[in-house]
Amino acid sequence: MTAVPGRGRPRKPGDGESCAVAPVRLRRLDRRLVDGLREDLADLYTDSRATAPGDAYRRPGRQDFLNRVTADMGRPGFAMVIAESDVLMGCAFGFPVRGDGSWWLGLDGVMPRSVGHLTVSGRAFAFGDILIRPHPQDRRLARRMQERLLTDHQASLGATLVVGADHAALAALHSWGWLDVGELRRPLGAATFRALVFPAEERTAARLGDLVAMPGGGGPGGP
């Protein structure tokens, strides 16, 4: 699901300088505005998710990404935040996790008590994707978008699923503050995921202190 900092299309001369000084604004989009930006979002996905030389994992293509956006837009509570300066710099989108715990179906092992409590209480938000165009402050920008969506939904915990073979995306999420919960496989599904969480508050982070930082083992997403 997630963009890999520093990867994507080659920068043009002067790109780094303009990105470094141009102020980056966050903007919440409704479904109508998302529809109007579909091609720009697909360009952002393509630029930020380019496969690096030697990377054996092949990420889903442009149309697969658009299909996933369309599917997530149909979920209750769908929301998207974009980051923009003179160009589209990033986006993050997702939806509230249902309190019945079905989002975690297929998790190997015991769910941490704190994660289960926040899910049941309706304070967890599933991120479908987080995309960041290569930028000198990509970590700060990622955290801003993550925290904006969580704050808007009064959520204390972000959650996402990452294909276990997408090591670059896992490393990016780790650097953005995500923690590993464990392996997850959907019934009848072929892919194996890593389930990850992002604490929005210091108090939540303290309660998740028993979780390990991601072991590096796919883009975020959430069925």
Secondary structure, 3 states (H helix, E strand, C coil): CECCCCCCCCCCCCHHHHHHHCCCEEEEECHHHHHHCHHHHHHHHHHHCCCCCCCCCCCCCHHHHHHHHHHHHCCCCCEEEEEECCCEEEEEEEEECCCCCHHHCCECCCCCHHHHHHHHCCCEEEEEEEEECCCCCHHHHHHHHHHHHHHHCCCCEEEEEEECCCHHHHHHHHHCCCEEEEEECCCCCCCCEEEEEEECCHHHHHHCCCCEECCCCCCEECC
